[in-house]
Amino acid sequence: MDKILFLISAFLLVWGLRLQSDPASASKGNKFAAVGMLIAIFSASIMPLENSSGNYIWILTPIVFSAVIGYIIAKKIQMTSMPQMVSIFNGLGGLSAVLLSYAEINKWILSPESYPGFVLVVLIVSLFIGSVAFTGSLLAFAKLDGYRWSEKLTLPFQHIINLILLFSIAFSSYLFIDSSGGYSFLYIMISISLIYGIFFVAPIGGADMPVVISLLNSFTGITAALTGVIFDNKVMLLGGILVGAAGTILTVLMCQAMNRSLLNVLVGGFSSSGSSSKSDEQGDIREISDSDFAVQLFYSQKVIIVPGYGLAVAQAQKLCKEIQEVLESNDVEVKYAIHPVAGRMPGHMNVLLAEADVDYSKLIELDEANENFKTTDVAVIIGANDVVNPDAIDDTSSPLYGMPILKVWESTSSVVLKRSMSAGYAGVQNPLFFKENNKMYFGDAKDSLQRLSTELKNL
Amino acid sequence: MGDLLNFLSQNEVLIYLLLFTVLLGFEVISKVPSVLHTPLMSGANAISGIVILGAIILIRTTDPQDFFTLILASIALFIGSINVFGGFFVTNRMLEMFNKKKNK
């Protein structure tokens, strides 16, 4: 009975993920996966076990509480904070695996002879990866949420220190396994792993956090798979591997979208490589007034909006939609150009715009957008910077060189909504701002769009 | 080395499963368009909460007097389930928003 249930649940998990490859069926896919998970939980609770002693109260209570809490968090959370939430949840998954492995090691110590020899090694590895995923995710959360201290945790010679930490983890694990029960080595190993998780994430820049979360997510997946080996449970193994593969692929895809290697991201990328380049070569910028901007948009035929991180932070997606509606009622064609790494996560912009009820067909991706700019009257860049930097094409010395970008300057004119002239995440100035046909519109994305919207409605 | 070979031959099926699951995972995920990457990430994250099956099995096989293990495993179960339930609910919320558009 339980074997059949596990089989069904494994099938549902895989099929559910498979359905998530199309926006139309994705929602169904997620439900399939959720049902698969419920069936797995149920069958783990009823499967016949040797020397089972029930203890159902210990199982039911946490599940009920966490279901309620999980539901409330999922209901309340802002769509803009999605990356933070995923990283916190991922950290919880890691911590759960750590506690579990620790409890299992405790049992192992009491009766090592009842376990196969390799179990302890697997447990230690799972303990290590789980700890790294836990503290790493927490730091990723802090960075995403903009806590200042989180950007300053790096020590000098960080990468050498990290290597030393890794070595000490391996060494204390070895001592623990060798002495079979010298608990202190286990604690040392866990503590260093937790510290390593922090230092692993510390040098990585805030805007690269999605890559890190995805990577840490695959770590948690691997931990789940390892725990599956220990409990001899195929569904755990399958689920864990699926997540591990998903996380790895997403990590690679994101790095490709930024034209950087994973190593470059992990080592800290931009901060070390390129603040210099030719940022001195500046020119005059032209500001645009509220009314000019409104008029220009109002009498355009085609407007493309390029949303970026700034829009997400200011939570201005609904205002964006408002402006889109005003323009459309005046027969202006409005499209949104979505860069693969716009926002805080790949696909994050799509979620935010979907939340604001923007029609799915209005969103165009990189290649299509670049064809469209030539026939566009105004390109409106809201809180995006590096993804529209012409240096990525022209300037071989730029750290952005080679990254696929949106060629907004090919439209008749462009307006950049930005808080200040400060450089983007990559730390390089954007020559777009000084181009003849570009104007600047300063202010927080939400205030700016509010001003613009009022102005438009007065026309 | 002998141990390792022994282990490999004992767990032949498991190793096959591991291999094919990795391939399957890569195959399934690489088809997902970037539009859906955020929901995919949170959905996959929810699935990683599958560790809680281990917690359930551990609790069921623990001696009812062994409160240390019981409490530890219960906390693991609690934390892991938040990940599972929260993850699926929030993914659902995101995907529903995509769906709403389609139906109009």
Chai-1 contact restraints between the chains, C-beta under 6 A:
chainA,res_idxA,chainB,res_idxB,connection_type,confidence,min_distance_angstrom,max_distance_angstrom,comment,restraint_id
A,L17,B,V28,contact,1.0,0.0,6.0,A-B,restraint_1
A,R18,B,V28,contact,1.0,0.0,6.0,A-B,restraint_2
A,Q20,B,V32,contact,1.0,0.0,6.0,A-B,restraint_3
A,Q20,B,L40,contact,1.0,0.0,6.0,A-B,restraint_4
A,S21,B,K31,contact,1.0,0.0,6.0,A-B,restraint_5
A,S21,B,V32,contact,1.0,0.0,6.0,A-B,restraint_6
A,P23,B,F98,contact,1.0,0.0,6.0,A-B,restraint_7
A,A24,B,K102,contact,1.0,0.0,6.0,A-B,restraint_8
A,A26,B,L36,contact,1.0,0.0,6.0,A-B,restraint_9
A,A26,B,L95,contact,1.0,0.0,6.0,A-B,restraint_10
A,S27,B,L95,contact,1.0,0.0,6.0,A-B,restraint_11
A,S27,B,E96,contact,1.0,0.0,6.0,A-B,restraint_12
A,S27,B,N99,contact,1.0,0.0,6.0,A-B,restraint_13
A,N30,B,G43,contact,1.0,0.0,6.0,A-B,restraint_14
A,N30,B,T91,contact,1.0,0.0,6.0,A-B,restraint_15
A,N30,B,N92,contact,1.0,0.0,6.0,A-B,restraint_16
A,N30,B,L95,contact,1.0,0.0,6.0,A-B,restraint_17
A,A34,B,F88,contact,1.0,0.0,6.0,A-B,restraint_18
A,A40,B,L53,contact,1.0,0.0,6.0,A-B,restraint_19
A,A44,B,L53,contact,1.0,0.0,6.0,A-B,restraint_20
A,A44,B,I56,contact,1.0,0.0,6.0,A-B,restraint_21
A,A44,B,I57,contact,1.0,0.0,6.0,A-B,restraint_22
A,S45,B,I56,contact,1.0,0.0,6.0,A-B,restraint_23
A,L49,B,R60,contact,1.0,0.0,6.0,A-B,restraint_24
A,L49,B,T61,contact,1.0,0.0,6.0,A-B,restraint_25
A,S52,B,R60,contact,1.0,0.0,6.0,A-B,restraint_26
A,S53,B,P64,contact,1.0,0.0,6.0,A-B,restraint_27
A,N55,B,I59,contact,1.0,0.0,6.0,A-B,restraint_28
A,N55,B,P64,contact,1.0,0.0,6.0,A-B,restraint_29
A,W58,B,I59,contact,1.0,0.0,6.0,A-B,restraint_30
A,W58,B,L70,contact,1.0,0.0,6.0,A-B,restraint_31
A,W58,B,S74,contact,1.0,0.0,6.0,A-B,restraint_32
A,I59,B,I56,contact,1.0,0.0,6.0,A-B,restraint_33
A,I59,B,I59,contact,1.0,0.0,6.0,A-B,restraint_34
A,P62,B,S74,contact,1.0,0.0,6.0,A-B,restraint_35
A,P62,B,L77,contact,1.0,0.0,6.0,A-B,restraint_36
A,P62,B,F78,contact,1.0,0.0,6.0,A-B,restraint_37
A,I63,B,S81,contact,1.0,0.0,6.0,A-B,restraint_38
A,S66,B,F78,contact,1.0,0.0,6.0,A-B,restraint_39
A,S66,B,S81,contact,1.0,0.0,6.0,A-B,restraint_40
A,S66,B,I82,contact,1.0,0.0,6.0,A-B,restraint_41
A,A67,B,F85,contact,1.0,0.0,6.0,A-B,restraint_42
A,I69,B,I82,contact,1.0,0.0,6.0,A-B,restraint_43
A,G70,B,I82,contact,1.0,0.0,6.0,A-B,restraint_44
A,G70,B,F85,contact,1.0,0.0,6.0,A-B,restraint_45
A,G70,B,G86,contact,1.0,0.0,6.0,A-B,restraint_46
A,Y71,B,F89,contact,1.0,0.0,6.0,A-B,restraint_47
A,I73,B,G86,contact,1.0,0.0,6.0,A-B,restraint_48
A,A74,B,G86,contact,1.0,0.0,6.0,A-B,restraint_49
A,A74,B,F89,contact,1.0,0.0,6.0,A-B,restraint_50
A,A74,B,V90,contact,1.0,0.0,6.0,A-B,restraint_51
A,V86,B,M41,contact,1.0,0.0,6.0,A-B,restraint_52
A,V86,B,S42,contact,1.0,0.0,6.0,A-B,restraint_53
A,V86,B,N45,contact,1.0,0.0,6.0,A-B,restraint_54
A,F89,B,N45,contact,1.0,0.0,6.0,A-B,restraint_55
A,F89,B,N83,contact,1.0,0.0,6.0,A-B,restraint_56
A,F89,B,G86,contact,1.0,0.0,6.0,A-B,restraint_57
A,F89,B,G87,contact,1.0,0.0,6.0,A-B,restraint_58
A,N90,B,N45,contact,1.0,0.0,6.0,A-B,restraint_59
A,L92,B,I79,contact,1.0,0.0,6.0,A-B,restraint_60
A,L92,B,I82,contact,1.0,0.0,6.0,A-B,restraint_61
A,L92,B,N83,contact,1.0,0.0,6.0,A-B,restraint_62
A,G93,B,S48,contact,1.0,0.0,6.0,A-B,restraint_63
A,G93,B,G49,contact,1.0,0.0,6.0,A-B,restraint_64
A,G93,B,N83,contact,1.0,0.0,6.0,A-B,restraint_65
A,L95,B,I79,contact,1.0,0.0,6.0,A-B,restraint_66
A,S96,B,V51,contact,1.0,0.0,6.0,A-B,restraint_67
A,S96,B,A76,contact,1.0,0.0,6.0,A-B,restraint_68
A,S96,B,I79,contact,1.0,0.0,6.0,A-B,restraint_69
A,S96,B,G80,contact,1.0,0.0,6.0,A-B,restraint_70
A,A97,B,V51,contact,1.0,0.0,6.0,A-B,restraint_71
A,L99,B,L72,contact,1.0,0.0,6.0,A-B,restraint_72
A,L99,B,I75,contact,1.0,0.0,6.0,A-B,restraint_73
A,L99,B,A76,contact,1.0,0.0,6.0,A-B,restraint_74
A,L100,B,G54,contact,1.0,0.0,6.0,A-B,restraint_75
A,L100,B,A55,contact,1.0,0.0,6.0,A-B,restraint_76
A,L100,B,A76,contact,1.0,0.0,6.0,A-B,restraint_77
A,A103,B,T69,contact,1.0,0.0,6.0,A-B,restraint_78
A,A103,B,L72,contact,1.0,0.0,6.0,A-B,restraint_79
A,A103,B,A73,contact,1.0,0.0,6.0,A-B,restraint_80
A,F118,B,F7,contact,1.0,0.0,6.0,A-B,restraint_81
A,N217,B,N45,contact,1.0,0.0,6.0,A-B,restraint_82
A,T220,B,S48,contact,1.0,0.0,6.0,A-B,restraint_83
A,G221,B,S48,contact,1.0,0.0,6.0,A-B,restraint_84
A,A224,B,S48,contact,1.0,0.0,6.0,A-B,restraint_85
A,A224,B,I50,contact,1.0,0.0,6.0,A-B,restraint_86
A,A224,B,V51,contact,1.0,0.0,6.0,A-B,restraint_87
A,T227,B,V51,contact,1.0,0.0,6.0,A-B,restraint_88
A,T227,B,G54,contact,1.0,0.0,6.0,A-B,restraint_89
A,F231,B,G54,contact,1.0,0.0,6.0,A-B,restraint_90
A,F231,B,I57,contact,1.0,0.0,6.0,A-B,restraint_91
A,N233,B,L53,contact,1.0,0.0,6.0,A-B,restraint_92
A,M236,B,I50,contact,1.0,0.0,6.0,A-B,restraint_93
A,M236,B,L53,contact,1.0,0.0,6.0,A-B,restraint_94
A,L238,B,T21,contact,1.0,0.0,6.0,A-B,restraint_95
A,G239,B,I47,contact,1.0,0.0,6.0,A-B,restraint_96
A,G239,B,I50,contact,1.0,0.0,6.0,A-B,restraint_97
A,I241,B,T21,contact,1.0,0.0,6.0,A-B,restraint_98
A,I241,B,V22,contact,1.0,0.0,6.0,A-B,restraint_99
A,I241,B,G25,contact,1.0,0.0,6.0,A-B,restraint_100
A,L242,B,G25,contact,1.0,0.0,6.0,A-B,restraint_101
A,V243,B,A44,contact,1.0,0.0,6.0,A-B,restraint_102
A,V243,B,I47,contact,1.0,0.0,6.0,A-B,restraint_103
A,V243,B,S48,contact,1.0,0.0,6.0,A-B,restraint_104
A,A245,B,V22,contact,1.0,0.0,6.0,A-B,restraint_105
A,A245,B,G25,contact,1.0,0.0,6.0,A-B,restraint_106
A,A245,B,F26,contact,1.0,0.0,6.0,A-B,restraint_107
A,A245,B,I29,contact,1.0,0.0,6.0,A-B,restraint_108
A,A246,B,I29,contact,1.0,0.0,6.0,A-B,restraint_109
A,A246,B,A44,contact,1.0,0.0,6.0,A-B,restraint_110
A,I249,B,I29,contact,1.0,0.0,6.0,A-B,restraint_111
A,I249,B,S30,contact,1.0,0.0,6.0,A-B,restraint_112
A,P340,B,S34,contact,1.0,0.0,6.0,A-B,restraint_113
A,M345,B,T38,contact,1.0,0.0,6.0,A-B,restraint_114
A,P346,B,S34,contact,1.0,0.0,6.0,A-B,restraint_115
A,P346,B,H37,contact,1.0,0.0,6.0,A-B,restraint_116
A,G347,B,S34,contact,1.0,0.0,6.0,A-B,restraint_117
A,G347,B,V35,contact,1.0,0.0,6.0,A-B,restraint_118
A,G347,B,L36,contact,1.0,0.0,6.0,A-B,restraint_119
A,G347,B,H37,contact,1.0,0.0,6.0,A-B,restraint_120
A,G347,B,T38,contact,1.0,0.0,6.0,A-B,restraint_121
A,H348,B,T38,contact,1.0,0.0,6.0,A-B,restraint_122
A,N350,B,V35,contact,1.0,0.0,6.0,A-B,restraint_123
A,V351,B,T38,contact,1.0,0.0,6.0,A-B,restraint_124
A,V351,B,M94,contact,1.0,0.0,6.0,A-B,restraint_125
A,A354,B,M97,contact,1.0,0.0,6.0,A-B,restraint_126
A,A354,B,F98,contact,1.0,0.0,6.0,A-B,restraint_127
A,E355,B,M97,contact,1.0,0.0,6.0,A-B,restraint_128
A,D359,B,K101,contact,1.0,0.0,6.0,A-B,restraint_129
A,Y360,B,K101,contact,1.0,0.0,6.0,A-B,restraint_130
